[in-house]
């Protein structure tokens, strides 16, 4: 926010910032400007306004016209690994599916992944700290396509990954 007095001088004091009418923080007015970094806005559109709180020489301002800040869901990446590739017939294989946020997104995705073996849904597995480990028994000799689809949540987009497991 720019704090511009009607005459000469430089206002001091603080500016209160609002997101959708709720205060989200204050910042010092320095050199006619005040800036606030907000890192916890949820996904969606938010109206950001600011109010100069005034000082001993300048009166408080009415709320600014505001801007619209849109926060999108973060992109994700799915990686699948196995505890042995190639494996041998009769040996159980543990697949680990890891879902991570793609920059500039941060945090740990929640929700679940659907695991497919050769195009057939095996099951849906919940993510724990961004990962799901799945023990698979009885894979036949040959190459198997393992697909994992992250179903997304309210903060992270859907994505998928694939690997080939050889038995």
C-alpha positions as CSV (number, residue, x, y, z in Angstrom):
1,X,0.0,0.0,0.0
2,X,1.2,3.5,-0.8
3,X,0.5,6.1,1.9
4,X,0.3,9.5,0.2
5,X,-0.7,12.5,2.3
6,X,-2.5,15.4,0.7
7,X,0.4,17.8,1.4
8,X,4.1,17.6,2.3
9,X,5.5,15.2,4.8
10,X,5.8,11.4,5.3
11,X,3.2,9.5,7.3
12,X,4.5,7.1,9.9
13,X,2.6,4.4,11.9
14,X,1.1,1.2,10.7
15,X,-1.1,-0.1,7.9
16,X,-3.5,-3.0,8.6
17,X,-4.1,-5.4,5.8
18,X,-7.3,-7.4,5.3
19,X,-8.2,-10.5,3.3
20,X,-11.9,-10.8,2.6
21,X,-12.6,-8.3,5.4
22,X,-10.5,-10.2,8.0
23,X,-7.3,-8.6,9.4
24,X,-4.3,-10.6,8.3
25,X,-1.5,-8.4,9.7
26,X,0.1,-5.0,10.0
27,X,3.1,-3.4,8.6
28,X,5.0,-0.2,9.4
29,X,4.5,2.7,7.0
30,X,8.0,3.5,5.8
31,X,8.8,6.0,3.1
32,X,5.1,6.2,2.1
33,X,4.7,2.5,1.6
34,X,3.8,-0.6,3.6
35,X,4.2,-4.2,2.5
36,X,3.0,-7.4,4.1
37,X,3.8,-10.9,3.0
38,X,0.9,-13.3,3.5
39,X,1.6,-17.0,3.2
40,X,-1.5,-18.7,4.5
41,X,-4.3,-17.6,2.1
42,X,-6.4,-20.6,1.1
43,X,-7.1,-21.7,-2.5
44,X,-9.5,-19.3,-4.3
45,X,-10.0,-15.6,-4.9
46,X,-9.4,-13.1,-2.1
47,X,-10.0,-9.4,-1.9
48,X,-7.0,-7.7,-0.2
49,X,-7.5,-4.2,1.3
50,X,-5.5,-2.0,3.5
51,X,-6.2,0.8,6.0
52,X,-3.6,3.4,7.1
53,X,-4.1,3.5,10.9
54,X,-2.9,7.1,11.2
55,X,-0.3,8.8,13.4
56,X,0.0,12.0,15.5
57,X,0.1,14.1,12.3
58,X,-2.1,12.2,9.9
59,X,-5.6,10.8,10.2
60,X,-6.5,7.2,9.5
61,X,-7.5,6.4,6.0
62,X,-10.7,4.6,4.8
63,X,-10.1,1.1,3.4
64,X,-8.3,1.0,0.0
65,X,-10.2,-0.1,-3.1
66,X,-8.5,-3.5,-2.8
67,X,-7.1,-6.0,-5.2
68,X,-8.1,-9.5,-6.1
69,X,-5.5,-12.1,-5.2
70,X,-6.1,-15.6,-6.7
71,X,-4.4,-18.6,-5.0
72,X,-4.3,-21.7,-7.2
73,X,-3.8,-25.3,-6.1
74,X,-0.2,-26.4,-6.2
75,X,1.0,-28.8,-8.9
76,X,2.2,-32.2,-7.8
77,X,4.5,-34.9,-9.0
78,X,4.1,-38.6,-8.4
79,X,7.1,-40.9,-8.2
80,X,6.8,-44.7,-7.8
81,X,9.7,-47.0,-6.7
82,X,9.9,-50.6,-5.8
83,X,12.1,-52.4,-3.3
84,X,13.5,-54.6,-6.1
85,X,13.4,-54.2,-9.8
86,X,13.8,-56.7,-11.3
87,X,12.2,-59.1,-8.8
88,X,11.8,-62.8,-9.0
89,X,8.6,-64.9,-9.3
90,X,7.1,-65.6,-5.9
91,X,8.7,-62.6,-4.2
92,X,6.5,-59.9,-2.8
93,X,7.2,-56.4,-4.0
94,X,6.7,-53.2,-2.0
95,X,5.9,-50.2,-4.1
96,X,6.3,-46.8,-2.6
97,X,4.3,-43.9,-4.1
98,X,5.5,-40.5,-3.1
99,X,3.6,-37.3,-4.0
100,X,5.4,-34.0,-3.7
101,X,4.4,-30.4,-4.4
102,X,5.9,-28.8,-7.5
103,X,7.6,-25.4,-7.0
104,X,6.5,-22.8,-6.3
105,X,4.1,-24.9,-4.3
106,X,5.2,-26.1,-0.9
107,X,4.0,-28.4,1.8
108,X,3.0,-32.1,1.9
109,X,0.0,-33.3,-0.2
110,X,-2.7,-35.2,1.6
111,X,-5.4,-37.5,0.3
112,X,-4.9,-40.8,-1.5
113,X,-3.5,-42.5,-4.6
114,X,-5.1,-45.1,-6.8
115,X,-2.7,-47.8,-7.8
116,X,-3.1,-49.7,-11.1
117,X,-1.3,-52.8,-12.1
118,X,-1.4,-53.4,-15.9
119,X,-4.3,-51.0,-16.1
120,X,-6.4,-52.7,-13.4
121,X,-7.2,-50.8,-10.2
122,X,-5.5,-52.6,-7.3
123,X,-6.9,-50.3,-4.6
124,X,-6.9,-46.8,-3.2
125,X,-4.2,-46.1,-0.6
126,X,-4.1,-43.1,1.8
127,X,-1.1,-40.9,1.9
128,X,0.9,-40.7,5.1
129,X,3.3,-37.8,5.1
130,X,3.0,-37.7,1.3
131,X,3.7,-41.4,0.7
132,X,1.9,-44.7,0.5
133,X,3.6,-48.1,0.7
134,X,1.9,-51.0,-1.0
135,X,2.9,-54.7,-0.7
136,X,1.9,-56.6,-3.9
137,X,2.0,-60.4,-4.1
138,X,1.8,-62.7,-7.1
139,X,3.1,-60.8,-10.0
140,X,3.6,-63.1,-13.0
141,X,6.9,-63.4,-14.9
142,X,7.2,-60.5,-17.4
143,X,6.9,-56.7,-17.5
144,X,4.2,-55.0,-15.5
145,X,3.0,-51.4,-15.8
146,X,2.5,-49.8,-12.4
147,X,0.5,-46.5,-12.5
148,X,-0.4,-44.3,-9.5
149,X,-2.9,-41.5,-9.7
150,X,-2.9,-38.9,-7.0
151,X,-6.5,-37.9,-6.5
152,X,-5.7,-34.4,-5.3
153,X,-7.0,-32.5,-2.3
154,X,-8.3,-29.0,-1.7
155,X,-4.7,-27.5,-2.0
156,X,-3.0,-29.8,-4.5
157,X,-3.8,-30.8,-8.1
158,X,-4.2,-34.3,-9.4
159,X,-1.2,-36.0,-11.1
160,X,0.0,-39.4,-12.0
161,X,3.2,-41.5,-12.3
162,X,4.3,-44.7,-14.0
163,X,7.0,-47.3,-13.7
164,X,7.7,-50.7,-15.2
165,X,8.3,-53.6,-12.9
166,X,10.0,-56.7,-14.3
167,X,9.6,-60.1,-12.7
